[in-house]
Amino acid sequence: MDRETLDVLAFAAHPDDVELFAGGTVALLVSQGYRVGIVDLTRGELGSRGSVEAREREASAAAGILGIHARVNLGFPDGDIANTPERRIEVVRQIRRHRPRILLVPAPDCRHPDHPAAARLVTDAVFPAGLVKVRTTLDGRPQDPWRPHHVLHYMQSIPFEPTLVVDVTPVWDTRMRALRAFSSQVHDPTYEASPEEPETFISHPAFVDWIEARSRTWGYRIGATYGEPFLYRHGPIGVDDLVRSLERDIRVR
């Protein structure tokens, strides 16, 4: 197996997006023995708090906490995730480099315009990534075509009715430690913000409480303590063993 091959690859508009909204799923997959990576499209340079250098350190720390096998930053301009042929090809390179079976991508709708823009960019790269006549190279070597088998959107600030909810109860503490690694972004009483760094949507103390409350809400829906919701992009999902696929007991109905 290619040392860069992954089972699951998560894309994000900014460093911290995956940790904020799908960190439990990533931590769970790693704990189950799957190879998982993250591709951050931008460096988050327009963020109201912290700095690019701080975000890089925080992203590295969070990656270590989650135990992921790869993290890449494509350095696209923050606030301008334009869906251009050149940027689609960069995403194609990452898909072909890591050859994931499953892609996790940002929400199709969100209060932050970079998130749906990132979702459109990545999903528009999925089909050409599998085309033989779309030719790419990495480090001077030709890449083989590859198209992921499944694409799922993780929920961000605007809710949707999910296709599935992942029980992340066993890794909740790991998930929250990874989130809190971004101390310049989420509420951290020890972080000394400068006068030029205003309070933001995610730095407000109630944000982390909201993340936990929402995870408890979705967890309760599936009979778990904590859950993370996803929207399957291309339905239906094929099943060849209905009993095994639905073997999870839901304690409360």
URZIZI-V826053 format. One record per residue. N is the residue number from 1. SS is DSSP state (helix for helix, strand for strand, loop for the rest). OMEGA is omega as a letter, one per 30 degrees, with the letter a starting at -180 (* if undefined). D_FIRST is the distance of its C-alpha to the first C-alpha in Angstrom with 2 decimals. Layout:
BEGIN
n:ss:omega:d_first
N:SS:OMEGA:D_FIRST
N:SS:OMEGA:D_FIRST
END
This chain:
BEGIN
n:ss:omega:d_first
1:loop:l:0.00
2:loop:a:3.79
3:loop:a:6.10
4:loop:a:8.30
5:loop:a:6.94
6:loop:l:9.73
7:loop:a:11.51
8:strand:l:14.83
9:strand:a:16.28
10:strand:l:20.00
11:strand:l:22.30
12:strand:l:25.68
13:loop:a:28.74
14:loop:l:29.45
15:loop:l:28.03
16:loop:a:29.15
17:helix:a:29.01
18:helix:a:25.94
19:helix:a:27.45
20:helix:a:30.79
21:helix:l:29.86
22:loop:a:26.44
23:helix:l:25.83
24:helix:l:26.34
25:helix:l:23.73
26:helix:l:21.12
27:helix:a:22.29
28:helix:l:22.27
29:helix:l:18.70
30:helix:a:17.59
31:helix:l:19.98
32:loop:l:18.49
33:loop:l:15.06
34:loop:l:13.43
35:loop:a:11.73
36:strand:l:14.52
37:strand:l:15.77
38:strand:l:19.18
39:strand:l:20.52
40:strand:a:24.24
41:strand:a:26.10
42:strand:l:29.13
43:loop:l:30.27
44:loop:a:33.05
45:loop:l:35.77
46:loop:l:38.39
47:loop:a:38.16
48:loop:a:41.65
49:loop:l:40.67
50:loop:a:38.77
51:loop:l:37.29
52:helix:a:34.12
53:helix:l:33.67
54:helix:a:34.27
55:helix:l:31.81
56:helix:l:29.11
57:helix:a:29.92
58:helix:l:30.07
59:helix:l:26.73
60:helix:l:25.12
61:helix:l:27.02
62:helix:l:26.10
63:helix:l:22.35
64:helix:l:22.86
65:helix:a:24.87
66:helix:a:22.41
67:loop:a:19.49
68:loop:a:17.24
69:loop:l:14.09
70:strand:l:15.28
71:strand:a:18.71
72:strand:l:19.93
73:strand:a:23.54
74:strand:l:24.44
75:strand:l:28.07
76:strand:a:29.78
77:loop:l:33.49
78:loop:a:34.29
79:loop:a:36.75
80:loop:l:35.83
81:loop:a:32.55
82:loop:a:33.72
83:loop:a:31.85
84:loop:l:31.92
85:helix:a:29.92
86:helix:a:28.82
87:helix:l:27.50
88:helix:l:25.80
89:helix:l:23.90
90:helix:l:22.80
91:helix:l:21.48
92:helix:l:19.79
93:helix:a:17.99
94:helix:l:16.65
95:helix:l:15.64
96:helix:l:13.80
97:helix:a:12.27
98:helix:l:10.89
99:loop:a:10.71
100:loop:l:12.32
101:loop:a:13.82
102:strand:l:16.88
103:strand:l:18.96
104:strand:a:21.80
105:strand:a:24.53
106:loop:a:28.07
107:loop:l:31.12
108:loop:l:32.83
109:loop:a:36.09
110:loop:l:36.97
111:loop:l:39.86
112:loop:a:37.81
113:helix:l:37.43
114:helix:a:34.22
115:helix:l:32.37
116:helix:l:33.12
117:helix:l:32.79
118:helix:l:29.22
119:helix:a:28.57
120:helix:a:30.05
121:helix:a:28.16
122:helix:a:24.70
123:helix:l:25.50
124:helix:l:27.05
125:helix:a:23.83
126:helix:a:21.77
127:helix:l:23.33
128:helix:l:23.25
129:helix:l:19.57
130:loop:a:19.10
131:loop:a:21.75
132:loop:a:21.14
133:loop:l:24.29
134:loop:a:23.44
135:loop:l:21.97
136:loop:l:20.41
137:strand:l:19.14
138:strand:a:17.53
139:loop:l:18.66
140:loop:a:20.23
141:strand:l:17.29
142:strand:l:17.40
143:loop:l:15.09
144:loop:l:14.21
145:loop:l:16.02
146:loop:l:14.69
147:loop:l:17.03
148:loop:a:16.55
149:loop:a:17.96
150:strand:l:20.31
151:strand:l:22.31
152:strand:l:24.57
153:strand:l:27.29
154:strand:a:28.09
155:loop:l:31.85
156:loop:a:33.56
157:loop:a:37.34
158:loop:a:38.48
159:loop:l:37.91
160:loop:l:36.83
161:loop:a:36.77
162:loop:l:33.15
163:loop:a:31.23
164:strand:l:29.65
165:strand:a:30.04
166:strand:l:27.50
167:strand:a:29.12
168:loop:a:28.29
169:helix:a:31.04
170:helix:a:28.96
171:helix:a:27.55
172:helix:a:30.66
173:helix:l:31.58
174:helix:l:28.18
175:helix:a:28.34
176:helix:l:31.83
177:helix:l:31.14
178:helix:l:28.45
179:helix:a:31.02
180:helix:l:33.72
181:loop:l:31.68
182:loop:a:32.95
183:loop:l:36.43
184:loop:a:37.78
185:loop:l:37.02
186:loop:a:37.73
187:loop:l:40.84
188:loop:a:40.94
189:loop:a:44.42
190:loop:a:43.55
191:loop:a:42.50
192:loop:a:45.41
193:loop:l:45.45
194:loop:l:47.54
195:loop:a:50.45
196:loop:a:48.42
197:loop:a:45.69
198:loop:l:46.93
199:loop:a:45.84
200:loop:l:43.27
201:loop:a:42.04
202:loop:l:39.27
203:loop:l:41.18
204:loop:a:44.01
205:helix:a:44.15
206:helix:a:44.15
207:helix:a:40.74
208:helix:l:38.76
209:helix:l:41.27
210:helix:l:40.59
211:helix:a:36.81
212:helix:a:37.52
213:helix:l:40.21
214:helix:l:38.08
215:helix:l:35.23
216:helix:l:37.87
217:helix:a:39.27
218:helix:l:36.05
219:helix:a:35.24
220:helix:l:38.67
221:helix:a:38.09
222:loop:l:35.30
223:loop:l:36.95
224:loop:l:34.99
225:loop:a:36.14
226:loop:l:33.78
227:strand:l:31.85
228:strand:a:30.05
229:strand:l:30.74
230:strand:l:28.61
231:strand:l:29.65
232:strand:a:27.42
233:loop:a:27.69
234:loop:l:27.52
235:loop:f:29.33
236:loop:l:29.84
237:loop:a:27.04
238:loop:l:26.52
239:loop:l:27.26
240:loop:l:27.17
241:loop:a:28.52
242:helix:a:31.19
243:helix:l:32.16
244:helix:a:28.75
245:helix:a:28.15
246:loop:a:31.53
247:loop:l:31.61
248:loop:l:31.89
249:loop:l:35.55
250:loop:a:37.35
251:loop:a:40.11
252:loop:l:42.42
253:loop:*:43.51
END
